[in-house]
Each structure stands twice: as structure tokens, then as C-alpha cells.
Amino acid sequence: MKLCAELAGFSRLGLDTEFIGDKSFHPQLCLVQVATEEGLYLIDPLGVGPLDPFWDVIADARREIVVHAGREEARLCHRLFGRPIGRLFDLQLAAGFLGYGYPISYGDLLKSLLGVTLCKSERLTDWRRRPLTAEQVRYAYNDVRYLLTSHQQLKQRLEELGRLAWLEEEFQRLATCSEKEEASAAEKWRKLPGVASLNRRQLAIVRELYHWRQSTARRLNCPPKHLCRDDLLVHVATRNPRSEDDLKSVRGLPWEHLRHILEAVEKARTLPMEALPDAAPRKQRNQEVDLLTGVLTAVVHEISNRLQIAPQLVATNADLRSLIRECLFGETVRPTRLDAGWRKEHVRGVLVEILTGKAALRFGRDGLSGRAILDVLDCKSLKNARKVEKSEPPPANS
């Protein structure tokens, strides 16, 4: 492809994609937009065939790929080409590390950063239709027109603050998100609403039904929830059906797949006890974790404010809950974002000290701004201060 040879000559590229994901198992790539220092390009994947030469350019670590909210671009590169984007720079993440808030839309970022207002008329357009209209083409060009200019400004500010190394961790995680999501897909059934109240045998049924739905939806190329709703998977598990007639009384199940649904139930029903998934944690413990998560969330917000980083990028509720279960209940948890890099250095230690009683919290108000503030105090210093306070004689009456 002649264009790919031209793109390979640049050290950085702006990238955006348009796709439709409401009628297929994977989103259907409909348009690719690219920006260089010298021009803007549109690539039609519906008309030019396989894009392996293009994704080879994108996956090459010798050039920087600038995106905004680029999770889908990272997924596409891995799914269509089998490799992650080489060197990713996500404007949305970068803005979050500079106090712009997260997630900030592309339009809001351009308005704050460059004073540019984008037209939003084609956000709900059907990108599968051909030929593209003039309005669609203009909209597609504008999605990448300002990527490189924005990248230059944000990167300069990050360099001044010494935070580019922090961002590299985030970019690497985003570039490989598709690999990690595939590795953890086996446990996604645990996030279905209603599974927390099920026993181990019922959980095994839900797990088998979920995997049946995923594999069938992939084969038929349809969204999994179009094949069978989430709540129906849990409902079938609670009914523990023994025949197709039992399933026919459940409104909403796909009748053409009743035999396969029953086979999944039977498979789960015959599993030995040691092969059943563990039940959800006790409700009382969940209440304790919820309470402590709220406390740590306040601490994270204060740390975020002082670092001028969006709190959503510092730690998620899932990160905090895992840390609480590890520190207070001795549970073995999967590594979280708090276990490495700048978060481990600047955040995790403070949270662990609070959870283990080595630090205390003090709420107050900033004298200059009047803003409510939260201080973390070393407990040993706090105890010594109290001893001194008790040992001092009361002031003489005047």
C-alpha cells in the first residue's frame, strides 16, 4: 500500500477510527482517519481489503501514535493484527494527569486547550453506508485534524511536571488492554447482576451458560446480549431446569437454543464439588469493605487534588476494595494498579498505613481558599503530641 510507505516516514501519527458495534460480536471497523505533519487521510476498510500493512505501521514502536480515548483503537490493533500499538499517547489520559478531569471528551479538551469548537452533527451517523457524504468526510477529518497540535502542548506540560514516565505506564496498560481483557474474560460472568446471592452449584450453572453464550455469539457474529439477556442466565441457574419443557416456561429464552442451554446446565450439575466456583464473600464483610472504601476514596481525592490528577486515574473502587481485602482480611487478591509504578510510590503506602492503624485522618479547612482538606497524620506522632498535651500544666487564670 503506497500510503503505508508514506506514513512509515513519520515519527508520529494521529489516529482515529469509526466503527459500528450494535449488530456484531466485535465492533465493525468502518473508517480509519490518520493525521501526519503534512496532511490528513481517510482509509476505507470496507473497500480496500485487509489492512495488515497499515497496522504494521501502527504497531511499530519507532513512531508515536496519538489518539483520544484510544481503548477501541488498541483493541482493534490487537484483534485485527495480533499486536499492540507500538508507542501510544492518549490525549484523554494525558489531560487527566494535568487536572483537566477524566474522562474529558475530545470536544471539551479542544475547546479548553486550543479554543476550537467541533461540530457534533455526525456522532450518530451510520459509517457503513457508502458513498460518504461531504458532512461525514468533514467530520472524519476534524476528528484527527487537531490531534498532533494537542499532543505537542500536553506533552510539553507533562515534561515540565516530570510526569511523562507516569503516563508511559498508563499508555502501556492501554496498548495491551485487549490482551488482558481476553485473559480475564473467563471470570466476567461474576459481574452479572444477581450472582452474589447464588450458591456454588448455581454459580457453576451461570458460568457454563455465560461461556455458551459467548462462544455461540462469536460463531453467529451477534452481540451476546441479543442472543440471551444477562438476567435470563441467572434466572435459569436459580430454576435448575431438568428438561426443555422447564425452559419453555421462561419468557425470553431463544427456543432454537434450548437444547444447548440445557446441556450447559447439565454439565454444571455434574461437576464435582472441588470444581465449583467459590461463593461470593459474606454480606457482612461486604458492608465493612463498602464503609472503608468510602474512607479511602476521600483520601484518594485529597491525594489527587494535591497532585492535580483526576482521582479516577489514581485508584478505582475495585483497586481500593482489593487493597482492603488484602490488608484487613488477609485475602489473596489479584495485583491492582496500586501495586506498581507511581501509584505504589505515592499512593499505596499512605492507604496501607491508614488501614493498618499506623496513620490517622484529620479533617480541616484551608485558611486561604476555605476548601475542606484532609490530612494524614502519623499515629506515633499523634500519640506523642497527646502525651505532651496532658503533661503540660493548665494555663493560670488571669
N, C-alpha and C positions, 0 to 999 in steps of 0.2 A: 504493500500500500504506500503510495507516494507521500501521502500526508504523514504517515507514521515516521518515515525517514526525516521529514522536515521537523516534526515535533521532537524527535530524538536529539536535535541540535540545541535544545534549550535546557537551561539548568533548573527551571521551574515552570510549572503549568497550572493554570486554573482549571478545575473540573467540576462539572455538574451533570446530573442525569435526570431524565424524565421517565417515569415508569407507571404502570397500572398494576395494582396488586389485589383488586377486589374480586377477580374471577379465576385466579390460578393459584396453584400451591406456592410457587415462588413468584415474586413480582416480575412482570414482563417489561424488559428494557425496551423503551420506545424511541429514545433520543439521547444523544451524548453531546454535551457542549464543552468546548475547550477554549481556553484563552492563553495566548502567549504574549510576549512583549511586543509583538508586531501585528497580531491580528486575532480575530475570533473565528471559530469553526463550529459547524454542526455536522454530526455524523449520524446517519440514519441506519440503525442496526436492523431495521425491517427490510432494508433494500440492498445492503452491501454484503450480507452474509456474516460468517464468523469474524469476530474482532480480536482474535488472538494476537496479531501483530500490534494492535493498539494497546491491549492490556499488558503486553510485554514492555512497552514504553512506560506505562503507569507503574508497573511493579519494579522497575529498575531503580535501585537505591541511589543512583548517581544524580537524580533530579528530585526536586521537592514538588509535591502535588498539593495544591492549595484548594481546599473545599470549605463549605459551610454546612455544619451538621452532617458530616460525611459518613455516618454509620451505614447508610444504604450503599454508598459507593464502595465502602470497604467490603461489605457482604457480596456485592456484585463481582468485584475483582476476584475474591476468593472462590466464589461459586462458579464463575464462568471461565476462570483462568487457572484456578488451583493454587494461586499465590497471593499473599497480601500486598497491599500498596507499599512500595519501597520506602519512601520518606513522606509521611503525611503531615500536613499542617492544617488544622481545623480552626477556622476563624471563630466559630462559636465557642469552642473551648478556650481559645486564647483570650477572647473578650471576657469570659468568666473569671480568668486569672488576673484581670485588670479592673475588676469592680464594676463591669457593665451589667452584671446579673446573668443568670443562667437558668433555662436556655433562652437566649435572645434570638429573635427572628432576624433573618437576613435584612429585611427592610428596615427594622428598627436600628440595627447596627450601622447600616449605611447612612441613615439619617443622622445618627449621633456622631459618627466618625467623619463622614465626608459631606454631610448636608445634602445628600441625594435622596430623592423620593422615588420609589419604584412603583410602576403600575401593577396592580394586582388582578387585572381583569381575566387572566388566563389560568388562575390557580386550579380551577376545576375542569379544565379542558380535557378532552379525550385525545391523548397524544398518539393513539393508534391510527387515527384517521389520516388519510393521505389524499390530495396534497395538503401540506401545512398552509395555513392562512398567513397573510402578512403580519397579522397581530401575533400569531403564535411564534413566528420567526423572531419578531422584535422582542417578545417576552423572553424567549430562549437565549438570545444574545445578551440581554440585560442581566440574566442570572449569572453570567461569568464575566461581564464587562468590567466589574469593579473588584474582582477577587484579588488580583495581584497588587493593586494600589492599597487595598485594605491590609493585605498581608505585610506589605512594607512598613506601614505605620504601626501596626500591632507588634510586629517583631522587634522594631526599634525600641518601643516602650518596654517590652519584656526583657530585652538585653540590658536596658538601663536599670531595671529592678533585679537583675540576676536570676530570672525565673525561667529562662529557656530550658534549663535542664529539667525543671519540674514538668514543663509542658511535654518534653520528649517522652516521659513516662506515660502521659495520657495519650499521646499520639500513637505510641507503640501498642498500647492496650486497644485503642480504637481500630488500628490497622489489622489486628489479629482477632477482632471480636467475633468474626464468623467462625473461626476455628474453635474458640472457647465455647461459643453458643452450641455448636454441634456436639462438643464433648459433654456438655451439661444437659443436653436435650432429654436424656433418659430420665431425668428427675423433674421435668417440667410438669408432669401430671400432679405433683404435690401442690401446685399453685391453683388447682381447680377449686372453685368455691364449693364449700361443703365437705371437703375431705377431712377437716380437723375432727369431726365427730364420728368418723368411721373406725371400726375395729380393724385389726391386721388383715383378716381374711377379705373384708370389703375393700381395703386399700389395694390388695393384690388384684381384685377384680377391676378396680378403676385403672390400675397400671396397665393391665392387659388390654382393656378397652381403648385406652389412650394410644398405646402403640399400634393397635389395629387401625385406629382412625388415621394416625399419621401415615402409616405405610399405604393404606388404601387411597387417601387423599393425594399422596405423591404420585401413585400409579395413575389415578384418574385426572391429575393436574387440576384439582379444585381446592379451594380453601377448606381446611379441616372442619371448621365450624359449620360450613354449608352441608357437609356430609352428616354430621351429628353434633348437636349442641353440647356444650360443657355440662349443663345441668342434667342432661339425659344420661351421661356417663355415670354420674354419681347416683342418680335415681335407680338405674339398673343394678348398680352394686348393692344398694340397700334392699332391693327386691329379691336378689339372688335367684333369678329365674331358672326353672328346670326344663322348660320346653319353649318352642317358638310361640305356642299359644299364650304363654305367660308374657312374652314380649309384645304380642299384638295388642295387649291392653294398655300399653304405654304409648300415649299420643305423641307423635313427632319422630318416632324412630323410622329409619329408612327400611321399608319392608323388604326391599331386594337384598338387604344385607343381614337379615335376621339370623340366618344360619351362621354367618361368620361371627356375629355378636355373641351368639350362644356358645360357639366354640371357644371364644376368648374367655367367657365366664367359666366354662368347664375346665379350661386349662388352669385358671387361677384357683378353682375349687379343689383341684387335686394336688396342689403344691404342698410339700411338707412344711411344718411349722418354721423350720430354720430358714426357709426360702421366702417367707412372708416379709414384707416391708415393715419397718418399725412404726409403731403408732406415734401420733403427734404428742409433743410434750404435754405434761399435765397443765390443766387450765390455770391452777393457782400459780404455777411457775410463770405462765404467760403473762398473768397480771403483774407479777413482780417485774418481769422484763419490760413490760409496757411502761411502768412507772419510772424505772431507771432510764429507759430510752428517752423519755421526756426530759429528764435532768441533763443527760449527756448532750441532747440536742441543743439545749440552751448554751452549754459550754462550747459546742462546735460553732454556734452562731457568733459567740463572742470572739473565738479564735479567728473565724472568718472575717469579722469586722476589722480586727487589728491587722490581718494580713491583706485586707481588701481583695478577698477572693470570694466568689459566690459560695455560700455554705453547701449547696448541693454537690459541689465539686470536692469538698473536703471529706465528707463521710455521709453515706446513706443510712437510712434506718436499719437496713439489713446489716451493714457494717457494724453499727452500734450494738445491735441485738446479738450478733455473733461474739463480739468482744465481751459483753455482759455474761453470756452463757459460758464463755471460756474462763473468765476471771472469777466469777462467783459460784458457778455450779460445776466447774471442772470438766465441762463437756468438750469433746473433741470436735472442733469446727473446721470448716474449710478456710484456707487463707483468704483474707479480705484485702481491700486496698490499704487498710491501716497497717498492714504487716510489712510494708516495704517503702523505700524511697522517702520523699519529703514528708509524707504523712506520718511515717514511723518516727521520723526525726522531730517533727514539730507538733504532732497531734496525739499519737497513740500513748506516749509516756504520760501526758497530762491526764488523759482519760483513765488509764490504769491506776494512777495514784489516787484518783478520786474514788474509784471502785474498791480499792484495797484499803481505804482509810488512811492513806498517807498524805492526803491533801484535803482541804476543806474549801467550801464556796462562801463567798461574801458578796452580797448584792449592795450596790450603792448607786450614786448618781454623779456623773462627771460635772465638775464645777464650772467648766467653761461652756460646754454645749448643752448641759442639762439632760443629756442622754443617760438612760439607765445602763449601768455597766455591771459586769460580773467578774470578780477577781477569784483566782485560785490561790489559796494560802497553804503553805506547808504546815502540816499539823503539829510537828515538833516545835516550830517557831511559835505557833499559836498557843500551845500549852505553856511554853516558857513565858510568853507575854502575859498570860493569865496569872502565872505564879508571881511575876513581878508586880502585877496589879494588886494582888492580895497582900503581898508583903509590904507595900508602901502604906505609911500611916495616913489616915484621912486628913484632909486639909483642916487647919484651925479655923474656928468660926470667927468671923470678923466682928 
